[in-house]
Amino acid sequence: GSHTYLRAIIMSKWGGGGIKCFGCEKTVYATEKINVLEKDWHKGCFKCTHCSTTLTMNNFAAIEGKPYCKAH
């Protein structure tokens, strides 16, 4: 019923606690997260702030605490 639907919205919005991905704000689990710039990310959410290229720990530059690809 509608209560189940509302509960699903609440759980998806606030999660059940846990660590939130800095990129998408959804729960990120230990097996899928990377910690870069003192923040937790899904690997696929760690992207260049300028062009959205997916980054890795080895190919990014930090400017004012935000990730960028080395081209930007």
MDAnalysis code that builds the backbone (N, CA, C; Angstrom):
import MDAnalysis as mda
import numpy as np

u = mda.Universe.empty(216, n_residues=72, atom_resindex=np.repeat(np.arange(72), 3), trajectory=True)
u.add_TopologyAttr("name", ["N", "CA", "C"] * 72)
u.add_TopologyAttr("resid", np.arange(1, 73))
u.add_TopologyAttr("resname", ["GLY", "SER", "HIS", "THR", "TYR", "LEU", "ARG", "ALA", "ILE", "ILE", "MET", "SER", "LYS", "TRP", "GLY", "GLY", "GLY", "GLY", "ILE", "LYS", "CYS", "PHE", "GLY", "CYS", "GLU", "LYS", "THR", "VAL", "TYR", "ALA", "THR", "GLU", "LYS", "ILE", "ASN", "VAL", "LEU", "GLU", "LYS", "ASP", "TRP", "HIS", "LYS", "GLY", "CYS", "PHE", "LYS", "CYS", "THR", "HIS", "CYS", "SER", "THR", "THR", "LEU", "THR", "MET", "ASN", "ASN", "PHE", "ALA", "ALA", "ILE", "GLU", "GLY", "LYS", "PRO", "TYR", "CYS", "LYS", "ALA", "HIS"])
u.atoms.positions = np.array([
    [0.810, -1.182, 0.000],
    [0.000, 0.000, 0.000],
    [0.858, 1.254, 0.000],
    [0.217, 2.360, 0.242],
    [0.921, 3.638, 0.196],
    [1.958, 3.768, 1.303],
    [1.734, 3.112, 2.442],
    [2.723, 3.187, 3.519],
    [4.035, 2.539, 3.104],
    [3.957, 1.417, 2.399],
    [5.166, 0.750, 1.919],
    [5.912, 1.665, 0.957],
    [5.172, 2.323, 0.072],
    [5.773, 3.236, -0.890],
    [6.472, 4.407, -0.179],
    [5.787, 5.009, 0.791],
    [6.391, 6.112, 1.539],
    [7.627, 5.660, 2.295],
    [7.576, 4.477, 2.894],
    [8.726, 3.956, 3.613],
    [9.899, 3.766, 2.653],
    [9.628, 3.306, 1.439],
    [10.686, 3.114, 0.448],
    [11.325, 4.450, 0.075],
    [10.503, 5.486, -0.046],
    [11.041, 6.811, -0.361],
    [11.918, 7.305, 0.794],
    [11.422, 7.171, 1.998],
    [12.183, 7.616, 3.169],
    [13.501, 6.848, 3.268],
    [13.465, 5.547, 3.084],
    [14.683, 4.747, 3.184],
    [15.662, 5.107, 2.073],
    [15.155, 5.377, 0.873],
    [16.067, 5.708, -0.208],
    [16.647, 7.106, -0.021],
    [15.859, 8.009, 0.579],
    [16.349, 9.379, 0.770],
    [17.365, 9.452, 1.904],
    [17.055, 8.817, 3.008],
    [17.945, 8.898, 4.160],
    [18.743, 7.633, 4.384],
    [18.421, 6.601, 3.640],
    [19.123, 5.336, 3.783],
    [18.870, 4.739, 5.149],
    [19.496, 3.639, 5.415],
    [19.372, 3.021, 6.716],
    [20.558, 3.396, 7.574],
    [21.117, 4.554, 7.330],
    [22.371, 4.917, 7.969],
    [23.486, 4.530, 7.024],
    [24.663, 4.335, 7.531],
    [25.764, 3.914, 6.680],
    [26.484, 5.095, 6.055],
    [27.418, 4.770, 5.224],
    [28.291, 5.751, 4.587],
    [27.635, 6.212, 3.295],
    [27.644, 7.506, 3.054],
    [27.068, 8.060, 1.836],
    [28.172, 8.426, 0.856],
    [27.910, 8.126, -0.414],
    [28.819, 8.503, -1.491],
    [28.770, 10.020, -1.660],
    [29.931, 10.651, -1.746],
    [29.982, 12.098, -1.920],
    [29.456, 12.503, -3.298],
    [29.570, 11.594, -4.278],
    [29.119, 11.916, -5.638],
    [27.617, 11.857, -5.814],
    [26.976, 10.772, -5.333],
    [25.544, 10.593, -5.583],
    [24.694, 10.648, -4.322],
    [25.327, 10.679, -3.165],
    [24.671, 10.757, -1.864],
    [23.879, 9.508, -1.492],
    [24.093, 8.413, -2.210],
    [23.466, 7.142, -1.851],
    [24.436, 6.344, -0.996],
    [23.923, 5.313, -0.339],
    [24.775, 4.489, 0.505],
    [25.854, 3.821, -0.335],
    [27.065, 3.846, 0.165],
    [28.182, 3.159, -0.490],
    [28.739, 2.156, 0.512],
    [28.837, 0.913, 0.077],
    [29.288, -0.168, 0.948],
    [30.799, -0.341, 0.845],
    [31.381, -0.901, 1.870],
    [32.838, -1.028, 1.969],
    [33.447, -1.717, 0.750],
    [32.733, -2.692, 0.197],
    [33.291, -3.442, -0.932],
    [33.316, -2.644, -2.225],
    [32.586, -1.539, -2.313],
    [32.498, -0.799, -3.567],
    [32.997, 0.634, -3.458],
    [33.494, 1.023, -2.288],
    [33.861, 2.426, -2.110],
    [35.352, 2.659, -2.272],
    [35.655, 3.891, -2.625],
    [37.033, 4.373, -2.559],
    [37.007, 5.620, -1.689],
    [38.093, 5.871, -0.992],
    [38.183, 7.053, -0.147],
    [39.243, 7.956, -0.750],
    [38.794, 9.074, -1.278],
    [39.690, 10.033, -1.921],
    [39.299, 11.422, -1.441],
    [40.284, 12.271, -1.208],
    [40.052, 13.638, -0.743],
    [39.250, 13.639, 0.556],
    [39.510, 12.641, 1.393],
    [38.856, 12.484, 2.694],
    [37.343, 12.328, 2.575],
    [36.892, 11.794, 1.430],
    [35.473, 11.534, 1.193],
    [35.332, 10.117, 0.639],
    [34.148, 9.532, 0.828],
    [33.869, 8.201, 0.298],
    [33.059, 8.333, -0.984],
    [33.401, 7.505, -1.976],
    [32.764, 7.549, -3.295],
    [32.504, 6.125, -3.770],
    [31.453, 5.939, -4.583],
    [31.376, 4.746, -5.425],
    [32.475, 4.941, -6.475],
    [33.083, 3.880, -6.921],
    [34.143, 4.027, -7.929],
    [33.633, 4.763, -9.160],
    [32.399, 4.465, -9.582],
    [31.835, 5.108, -10.767],
    [31.389, 6.541, -10.563],
    [31.313, 6.991, -9.320],
    [30.883, 8.373, -9.020],
    [32.058, 9.323, -8.853],
    [33.266, 8.792, -8.838],
    [34.442, 9.642, -8.682],
    [34.809, 10.179, -10.060],
    [34.319, 11.391, -10.369],
    [34.433, 11.955, -11.706],
    [35.012, 13.351, -11.664],
    [35.546, 13.764, -12.798],
    [36.066, 15.121, -12.947],
    [34.934, 16.126, -12.746],
    [35.174, 17.113, -11.922],
    [34.188, 18.153, -11.657],
    [33.848, 18.928, -12.925],
    [34.793, 19.025, -13.843],
    [34.606, 19.816, -15.067],
    [33.939, 19.027, -16.190],
    [34.447, 17.826, -16.497],
    [33.977, 17.113, -17.701],
    [33.302, 15.775, -17.411],
    [33.247, 15.374, -16.156],
    [32.579, 14.129, -15.730],
    [33.270, 12.848, -16.193],
    [34.527, 12.935, -16.593],
    [35.292, 11.727, -16.899],
    [35.482, 10.953, -15.606],
    [35.247, 9.641, -15.647],
    [35.463, 8.809, -14.466],
    [36.950, 8.783, -14.144],
    [37.266, 8.999, -12.889],
    [38.650, 9.089, -12.441],
    [39.043, 7.870, -11.620],
    [40.339, 7.704, -11.459],
    [40.875, 6.687, -10.553],
    [41.798, 7.390, -9.571],
    [42.278, 6.620, -8.613],
    [43.198, 7.182, -7.624],
    [44.471, 7.716, -8.294],
    [44.782, 7.216, -9.492],
    [46.056, 7.544, -10.143],
    [45.971, 8.644, -11.192],
    [44.759, 9.033, -11.596],
    [44.695, 9.971, -12.724],
    [43.906, 11.233, -12.419],
    [43.909, 11.690, -11.187],
    [43.163, 12.900, -10.874],
    [44.062, 13.928, -10.217],
    [43.592, 15.156, -10.258],
    [44.239, 16.250, -9.538],
    [43.174, 16.891, -8.663],
    [43.550, 17.315, -7.477],
    [42.603, 17.957, -6.564],
    [42.814, 19.464, -6.603],
    [41.734, 20.186, -6.838],
    [41.775, 21.642, -6.806],
    [40.673, 22.088, -5.861],
    [41.061, 22.774, -4.803],
    [40.124, 23.235, -3.778],
    [39.250, 22.096, -3.248],
    [39.861, 20.913, -3.101],
    [39.153, 19.773, -2.535],
    [38.229, 19.051, -3.470],
    [38.228, 19.416, -4.762],
    [37.366, 18.761, -5.746],
    [38.237, 18.025, -6.756],
    [37.748, 16.879, -7.253],
    [38.542, 16.113, -8.209],
    [38.397, 16.631, -9.642],
    [39.517, 16.623, -10.333],
    [39.547, 16.984, -11.753],
    [40.435, 15.990, -12.480],
    [40.149, 15.774, -13.768],
    [41.086, 14.975, -14.571],
    [42.302, 15.862, -14.828],
    [43.392, 15.261, -15.204],
    [44.625, 16.042, -15.359],
    [44.560, 17.014, -16.528],
    [43.615, 16.801, -17.461],
    [43.452, 17.749, -18.574],
    [42.806, 19.050, -18.111],
    [42.039, 18.988, -17.008],
    [41.352, 20.188, -16.539],
    [41.942, 20.662, -15.229],
])
